[in-house]
Amino acid sequence: MGPWVELLRWNKPTGRLILLIPAGWALWLSPSAPPALLLLLQIMVGGLAVSGAGCIANDLWDRRIDGRVERTKMRPLARGAIQIRTALKMLVALLVISLLVVLSLPTESLKLCLVLAVMALPPVLLYPSAKRWFPFPQAVLALCWGFAVLIPWAAAETQISFSWSLFSTWLATLLWTFGFDTVYAMADRRDDAALGLRSSALTLGRAAVATVRLCYGAVSVLLGIAALDAGMHWSVWPFWLAASVLMQLSCTPLEREEASMATFGRHFMRQVQLGSLLLLGFVLGRLA
């Protein structure tokens, strides 16, 4: 069971939670909020299944290079702890679970959610290859993360039509994802450069941290707009302010010359905490 836990990254739950947070933002900022308990459970199960599938797809793409990267050299496929055929079977199983979750959604939103799920599949499966041909693969991941807003919103509202709440939450999710995954890529800069791989951390160079700060600043503004458009109670604003300030403060250690791999890992974990703080604010702002 050990290698499977590692393959699905369940031994590092941060990456699983960080996908569910934008889904929570969408559900609590949508006009029909608060969401039904069943819908919350469906989105959680679907999100975990898609996240697991993405991890397996990533490791299948990278199995030949993960062993040459310090951070990933002990991943199960890289060290031969799990066979490729077995991993492919698990990938298919998780995709089937994801499909079943979509098919279990209410009839009035089923068709739209199914279309969005199909649209999400290509970027989810292609993202791991993007580091080989695109200077900003983190933007591809951000596009994947955007569906974590669109699908829950469609499930709750049975339609996708323009509103500032939806657009701002979607764009905030894209920028937040690009920001924290750029930091995540900073840990691999030396190995990626040696292997000829690409990342936003390498492409942006010395401007990487400033770009992450700008992304987080835009996230704060956009989620503030979403909260205003959703008519949130004033109780949301202390949480919004605290998260906005702490996002900027979380970037300060990244500017140090001696920033280590552990520093980048802590930053990634901090974003889960701050995203959850924002989600708590939205929950209280809706229920107040």
Order of alpha helices (4+ residues) and beta strands (2+ residues): alpha-alpha-alpha-alpha-alpha-alpha-alpha-alpha-alpha-alpha-alpha-alpha-alpha
